[in-house]
Amino acid sequence: DAPTCAGFVAIAGGWNHSVGLRSDGTVVTWGSNRSGQRNDAPTGAGFVAIACGSHHSVGLRSDGTVVTWGRSSDGQSNDAPTLAGFVAIACGSHHSVGLRSDGTVVTWGSNRSGQRNDAPTAAGFVAIACGSHHSVGLRSDGTVVTW
């Protein structure tokens, strides 16, 4: 069941779970917990963005670090970067992408379709998005790169 509390500023949905970001920087989860989508969710404030994959979720904290929870069959939770400096996050079905403040992208999770190994190494990205098994990046010059 969806939460009855108010104050949400963002929502994200996975295969059978959802995450909401509240105005106080906390996350609220609902739906399936079969892979820890609810019980493994982080507590405390400080989140500025959220994203959901099929059975995992990612939260971006105000200090530029990422927090992951849920299924990690392909490393989508356990292999998350421990770096700071992230400004955006996105999730595919079994992989995730983070955009760093220097314009580079960092990927983790599944590589079955080249989601990690085919990721660009150059800087210059200003936005990211994920499909189920691929990722898309927008460069500062307006060009689009997919992998």
N, C-alpha and C positions, 0 to 999 in steps of 0.2 A: 504494500500500500504506500502511496505517496505520503510524504510528511504533511502534517497539518500546520506546521509553524510557518511564519511569514519571513520576509527579509531576504529573499533570494535575489542574487544579482546575475547568476549564470547557472545553467544546467547542462548535463551531458548524459548520454545514454549508451550503454553497451548492449550486448546480446540480450541479457535478461536482468540487468541491474542499471541503476541510475545514480548519479551524484549531483548534488546541488551545492553551490557556493553561496554562503550567506554574506550579508554586508559586513559582518564582524570578522570575516576572514576564516570562518570555520567551514568544514565540509559536513554534509549530511548525506547518508547513503540509504538506498532502499532497493528492494527486489531480491534476487537470488543471492545466497551466501555460499553456494556450493564450492566456490574457489576462493573464499575469503573476501569477496567483493564488499561485504558490509563489516564483518567483525575485524578485519585487518586494516580498516580505514584509519587514517591518522586522526589524532585528537589535537585540540589546541587551535589557536588562531594563526594568522599570518599567511594564509593562502590568497593568491591573486588570480589564479586560473586553474581550470580542471579540464580533463579529457578522459574519455573512456574508449577502450578497445573492446573486443568481444567479451572477455572475462577478466580484464584488468583495468586499472585506473591510474592516472597520473595527476598529481597536484603540483603546481608551481608556487613556491613560497616567495614572499616579498624580498627575501635575501638572495634570490636567483638560484636557489637549489630546487631539485625535484624530489618528490616523494612518490613511490609507487606501491601499489598493493593489489592483491588478487592473484590470479593464476600466473604461474611463471614457467609453464611447460617449455617455452622457447626463450626464456630469459627476459620476458617482458617486465617482470618485477625484480628478480634477483640481479640482473645485469645492468640496472639503471646507473647512469653516471653519478659519481660523487662530487663532481665539479660544481662550482657556482658560476654565475654569469649568464644564466638562462633568462630569456625574455618572452619566450613562447613555447608551447608544447602542443603536440598532436598525436593521436593514436590511430593506428590501423587495427585490423583484427587481432594480430599477434605481434605487433611491433609498435615502437614509439619513436618520435623524432622531437628533438629539442633545438630551438634556435637560440644561439648565444649572442650576447651583446656585440661581439666582434663580427657578426654576420656569417659565422660558420654554423653548420648543422652537425648534430651528434645523433646517432641512431642506435637503438638497442632492441633486442627481441629477435623475432624470427628473421631468417635470411633465406627462406625457401624460394623466394622470388627475387632475390637480390636487394631486399630492403635495407640491408646494412652494407654489404660489400660494394654495391653500386652507387652508394651515396657520394655526392660531390665533396671534394676536399677543399675547394677554394672558398673564400669569403665572399661577401657581397649580397647575401640573402636578407630580405626584409620581412618575409612571411613564409609560413609552411602550412601544409595540409596533408592529410593521409586518406587514401582509399583503403579498401580492405587489405590489399596485398601490394600497395605501391605508395610512394610519397611524391609530393609536388613542392617545389620551392619557387618563390618569386624573387628575382634579383632586383637590385636597386635600379638597374637600367631598363626595367620593365619586361625582361625576358623571363620565360618559364622553363624550369628544368624538372624533369621527371625521372624517377628511378624506382 
